C-alpha cells in the first residue's frame, strides 16, 4: 500500500512539474490524428533546438563551477543592496537566460538577513524577464524569433530596447524604495570557482558567436563533446523543456494547417500573443503565433510583455515563485502569491501602455 502511495505521489509530482511537456505532447498527438498530418520540422527549428541544447550545457557548467555565484556574491556587501540585486539579475539574465539568473539570485537573496525578501524576489523575477528581453539569447522565445525570422542583432535590440530599458528604470526606482535593515548575512563558506567554469565561459562565448552567425551552428558540438569527455554533470539540463519545444514546433505546424489565415494587424498580434502567454506561457505562445504572422516586432513585444502577469506567463516566474514558497525561511504563501500577481500585472499593463504609445507616436501602429 505504501509503495502504491509513493507511486501516486511521484506521478502527481511529475504532472505538476512537467505539465508543459505533457500538454504539448498531448496537443501534438491529438492535432496530428485530427489533421492526419505529422508535422515537418524545418532546418531552422532543428537549429534552434541544437543551439538551446548547447546553451543550456554551457550555462549549467558555469553554474556548477561556481562562476555565476561568485559574481553574485560580490554584490552582497555595501549600501543599496536591493538595487544591486535587481540590477544584477537584469544584466545576468541577458547572458545566461532569465531562468538561470533567477536560480542564482533568488536563493542568494533568501540567504541574506534583510527585510522585504518577498518584494525583492518579485522584483528580481520582473527584472529577469525585462533584462532577458533585450538579447537574442536572453530567453528561449527571443532566440526563436531571432532565428526564425532571420533578424539582424542590432535591429533586434533596437526593437525591444524601449521595453527592456524602461523596466530597468522602473524596477531600479522601485528597489530604491525598499529600506531593508542592515543585518549580517548568513556565514557561508565561499565556493571556489573550478577551472572548468572558465572553460565554460569560453564555450558560452562560442554559443553567442554562433547565435550571431559569426561561427557555424556545428560549432555547438564542441560544447557537447567537452561535456561528454570531461564533465557529464553539465549534461543534466532541463531536457523536458527541450522536448516541450520539439512538441510545440509540431503543434504549431498542425495549428497552421487547421487555421490557415494569417494575422497581419500589429495590435492584434501583440494583444493575442501577450494574452495567450498568460495561460500557456510565452515560449509556446511564440512558437504558435510565429506560424501566423510575419510581423516579428509585434510578436517579440507581445510575448515578452506576456512574461509579466500570471505565474504561467513565463517559466522564470514559476522558478522564482517555487524557490520562494519552498524555502525554509519563508511563510505565508498566499500573501506572497497576491503580491506576485499584483506587481506582475502592474508590469503587464505598463508594458501594454508602452507598446501602444510607441507604435502610435512612431506611426507604425
Secondary structure, DSSP 8 states (H G I E B T S, - for coil): -HHHHHHHHHHHHHHHHSHHHHHHHHHHHHHHHHHT------HHHHHHHHHHHHHHHHHHHHHHTTHHHHHHHTTSSSS-HHHHHHHHHHHHHHHH-HHHHHHHHHHHHHTS--S-HHHHHHHHHHHHHHHHTTSTTSSHHHHHHHHHTT--HHHHHHHHHHHHHHHHHHHHHHHHT-----------------HHHHHHHHHHHHHHHHHTTSS-GGGHHHHHHHHHHH-GGGG---HHHHHHHHHHHHHHHHHHHH-------HHHHHHHHHHHHHHH-HHHHHHHHTTT-S-HHHHHHHHHHTTSSSTTS-HHHHHHHHHHHTSTT---HHHHHHHHHHHHHHHHHHHHHHHHHHHHHHT--
